[in-house]
Amino acid sequence: MRNWHIALRTLSRRPGFAITAVLMLTLGIGATTALFSLVDTILLKPMPYPHAERLVWVLEANPLKDKKDSLIAPARLEDWRRMNRSFDALAASYSENFTDTSGQEPERLRGRQISAGYMDVFGTAPILGRTFTKQEEIDGGPNGAIISYGLWTRRYGQDRDVTSKSLRINGKLFPIVGVMPKEFLTPDIDVWVPAQFAAFWYAPNMREARFLNGVGRMKPGVTMEQARADLVRVQAELGRLFPKSDKDWSVIVGDLKEARVGEYRLTLLLVFGAVALLLLIAIANVAGLTLAQLHQREREMAIRSSVGASRAQVIATVMREVLLIAIGGAALGASAAAASVNLMQKIFADLPRMTELAFDWRALAFAACASLLAALAFGAIPAFQATRQDLAPILSESSRSVSRGRHALQRGLVIAQLGLTVLLLASAGLLLRTYANLSHLDPGFNTDNTITFHVGAGWSEDRPRIGRMQIDLINALKRAPGVEAAGFSNFLPAAGATLNFQSTFDGSEWTNNNFLTVGYRNVTAGYMQALHIPLLAGKWCDPADAFDFTKPRPTQAMVNRKFVETYAKNGDVLGRHLHFSAMAAAPAAEIVGVVGDALEDGLSVSAAPYVYECQLAGSWPDPDYVVRARGDMRAAASQVRAIVHQTAPGRAIFGMKPVEAVVEDALEQPRLNSRLLAMFAGAAMLLASVGLYSLISLMVIARTREIGVRIALGAGRMQVMRLVFAGAGRMLTIGIVLGLLLSVAAEKLIASVLFGVSPLDFLTLAGAVVLLASVAAIAVFLPARRAASIDPLEAIRIE
């Protein structure tokens, strides 16, 4: 303990070195451990279900079609369950949003309709209550609802008596029978209810009704390939029994965990690798600082050797100090990582399995191992290097001269850091300029004084009744004082929803099987006016009629300017007709108007040919309503809520926000990209500066005698500082050249995420170079000033 006390006291006499080393390790270990927690949770840990390795997803597949995977029909799911030999449980579900009116205000709930045995597939017990009984899962059985942990917390305050309450959906009571754990499935589900498929879903003429996502639990010992082969056998038999609907269809079986997280694997590993690289750079820089400190302490080490200390004892003296630094870095780094976990849950909320993210013993073990390896790397290596020569001669002279080649490895590392920093700074600058360009882009529509919202309605509801509600609501909004225009569409522009249809265009070369590809939206009268999308020719859509299954589909459509330029060669399109290949039985849509180009597919995607079909009210139950108002937006929002409650009592109004917020959401990814890369670039620049500082300090120590002789011969302070800056400038120049070469090499990669700026933009590259050079100058100034203050007599004195 006395030796450890001496090590702590020795560090306290060099607070600048100790604090810098601890903070650098804190940065590296904290960031790496936090990212390890994220990667471990999403990619490495098994899913939180019993025997999760047996869980698979299941879909239908037709090799003869372009789109191989397809959803499952209820009748086919039932046949698979009955005829397979490889599954303990096989079930499916589909999305269905509900309006619950059991509270003081109607609330929209995100739900899943689930088939019989769905909860058995996952084998997860509720934290309260139970799962569904066999009676609740069949047609005509009693209603029931299982709610999520999120809904239980948000609405019921984790009331343990919640199973005595009920939801009211479409006028029917759904008793709450259970509450699922926080980690169960995804946080974007509020409630599960039994699908209770009626008998008609199993009729032969309904085998084409494919809308279910399948999941299964394989029997113990069954491999995924065996399970797939078994279902292929079953489907082949169904193809013989039902050739019209099942012939040539097959089955796809895949790992459920891989389906949920597979698309994020490469991105997460790359980010983790980048952060681990920062940790390695931090360790290397601390090693450089440690080596510089050891050269300053050569005389102390020599005295220890002269009084009988072995080389191992000298190294142990150094390693005790190093381990104290590592312990401090590990403690602070682990604390920073634990605090970062909550922040990451908010930043990366859209990633799968984020409800499982926590700082646990695995992350703590990772931090401890990283700290131990760091201590060995930045402590043992410099200690062995500093003690490999005979230290006794140092007692007889105070020269600190060492060979230039001794620092070749550290010099190369610093140059590499400088080059990497130039690349990161330039990339961050390009992404920031991309974000600025997107922020000031004209999207083709105006979001000033516009509000968007949803009114709860389900696809299973009576469509004519929903249509009449939508017409009454739009008419009431238009009559309201201060409302300039109101309408709705199936999707808002720049919201990330892209629908592409294959069409033919009469009177042109795009006929018969010569299809043109167009973007598609459903809109009503007033929608374009609300967003100030200009009408260039023709007229707007006529006011919508209520949806009616007995009447033909709407026959009006508008196209944008890009459509006219691309497919009509700027000719007249009014009065001509569009035929959609996916709607072969529907009448052709007559083009009645031409409108301006809006960036429907995203702000960074150029305007594409688009068709805006005039929508029948009720054909899309849950559209995006848009209202343009005059005056105060908060007053307009209150007015809209009152009109919805009066016109559609009992229906939930949700998602109300300015349309401008939709555009801001579209900028979220570019904003996140620029911030993350700026953080990496800043950290890299800090580490490169520390590395440069430690190397220059070490070189000044190594050249103490030479600098002392220069001063004794008449060299002034500025001359000495210029000498130090010249040495640093050579390394900085090489690093900058390396960084520019890396930028050229990464041109194609970075170009894919840029907008409105070249990946080799001169101003951005110059700004990165100037910024790095300025920070490097600050890092070099301190050792240069120290060199200029050397006492020549002390430097050349022979003891």
Stockholm file with secondary structure:
# STOCKHOLM 1.0

chainA/1-799         MRNWHIALRTLSRRPGFAITAVLMLTLGIGATTALFSLVDTILLKPMPYPHAERLVWVLEANPLKDKKDSLIAPARLEDWRRMNRSFDALAASYSENFTDTSGQEPERLRGRQISAGYMDVFGTAPILGRTFTKQEEIDGGPNGAIISYGLWTRRYGQDRDVTSKSLRINGKLFPIVGVMPKEFLTPDIDVWVPAQFAAFWYAPNMREARFLNGVGRMKPGVTMEQARADLVRVQAELGRLFPKSDKDWSVIVGDLKEARVGEYRLTLLLVFGAVALLLLIAIANVAGLTLAQLHQREREMAIRSSVGASRAQVIATVMREVLLIAIGGAALGASAAAASVNLMQKIFADLPRMTELAFDWRALAFAACASLLAALAFGAIPAFQATRQDLAPILSESSRSVSRGRHALQRGLVIAQLGLTVLLLASAGLLLRTYANLSHLDPGFNTDNTITFHVGAGWSEDRPRIGRMQIDLINALKRAPGVEAAGFSNFLPAAGATLNFQSTFDGSEWTNNNFLTVGYRNVTAGYMQALHIPLLAGKWCDPADAFDFTKPRPTQAMVNRKFVETYAKNGDVLGRHLHFSAMAAAPAAEIVGVVGDALEDGLSVSAAPYVYECQLAGSWPDPDYVVRARGDMRAAASQVRAIVHQTAPGRAIFGMKPVEAVVEDALEQPRLNSRLLAMFAGAAMLLASVGLYSLISLMVIARTREIGVRIALGAGRMQVMRLVFAGAGRMLTIGIVLGLLLSVAAEKLIASVLFGVSPLDFLTLAGAVVLLASVAAIAVFLPARRAASIDPLEAIRIE
#=GR chainA/1-799 SS CHHHHHHHHHHHTCHHHHHHHHHHHHHHHHHHHHHHHHHIIIIISCCSSTTGGGEEEEEEECTTSSSCEECBCHHHHHHHHHHCSSEEEEEEEEEEEEEECSSSSCEEEEEEEECTTHHHHHTCCCSEECCCCTGGGSTTCCCCEEECHHHHHHTTTTCTTGGGCEEEETTEEEEEEEECCTTSSCTTCCEEEECCCCGGGGSGGGTTCCCBEEEEEECTTCCHHHHHHHHHHHHHHHHHHCHHHHTTCEEEEEEHHHHHHGGGHHHHHHHHHHHHHHHHHHHHHHHHHHHHHHHHTHHHHHHHHHTTCCHHHHHHHHHHHHHHHHHHHHHHHHHHHHHHHHHHHHHTTTSTTGGGCCCCHHHHHHHHHHHHHHHIIIIIHHHHHHTSSCCGGGGGCCCCCCCGGGGHHHHHHHHHHHHHHHHHHHHHHHHHHHHHHHHTCCCSSCCTTEEEEEECCCTTSCHHHHHHHHHHHHHHHHHSTTEEEEEEESSCTTSSCCCEEEEEETTSSCCTTCCEEEEEEEECTTHHHHTTCCEEEECCCCCCCBCCTTSCCCCEEEEEHHHHHHHSTTCCCTTCEEEEGGGTTSCCEEEEEEECCCCTTCTTSCCCCEEEEECCBTSSSSCEEEEEESSCHHHHHHHHHHHHHHHSTTCCEEEEEEHHHHHHHHTHHHHHHHHHHHHHHHHHHHHHHHHHHHHHHHHHHHTHHHHHHHHHTTCCHHHHHHHHHHHHHHHHHHHHHHHHHHHHHTHHHHHTTCSSSCTTCHHHHHHHHHHHHHHHHHHHHHHHHHHHTCCHHHHHCCC
#=GC SS_cons         CHHHHHHHHHHHTCHHHHHHHHHHHHHHHHHHHHHHHHHIIIIISCCSSTTGGGEEEEEEECTTSSSCEECBCHHHHHHHHHHCSSEEEEEEEEEEEEEECSSSSCEEEEEEEECTTHHHHHTCCCSEECCCCTGGGSTTCCCCEEECHHHHHHTTTTCTTGGGCEEEETTEEEEEEEECCTTSSCTTCCEEEECCCCGGGGSGGGTTCCCBEEEEEECTTCCHHHHHHHHHHHHHHHHHHCHHHHTTCEEEEEEHHHHHHGGGHHHHHHHHHHHHHHHHHHHHHHHHHHHHHHHHTHHHHHHHHHTTCCHHHHHHHHHHHHHHHHHHHHHHHHHHHHHHHHHHHHHTTTSTTGGGCCCCHHHHHHHHHHHHHHHIIIIIHHHHHHTSSCCGGGGGCCCCCCCGGGGHHHHHHHHHHHHHHHHHHHHHHHHHHHHHHHHTCCCSSCCTTEEEEEECCCTTSCHHHHHHHHHHHHHHHHHSTTEEEEEEESSCTTSSCCCEEEEEETTSSCCTTCCEEEEEEEECTTHHHHTTCCEEEECCCCCCCBCCTTSCCCCEEEEEHHHHHHHSTTCCCTTCEEEEGGGTTSCCEEEEEEECCCCTTCTTSCCCCEEEEECCBTSSSSCEEEEEESSCHHHHHHHHHHHHHHHSTTCCEEEEEEHHHHHHHHTHHHHHHHHHHHHHHHHHHHHHHHHHHHHHHHHHHHTHHHHHHHHHTTCCHHHHHHHHHHHHHHHHHHHHHHHHHHHHHTHHHHHTTCSSSCTTCHHHHHHHHHHHHHHHHHHHHHHHHHHHTCCHHHHHCCC
//
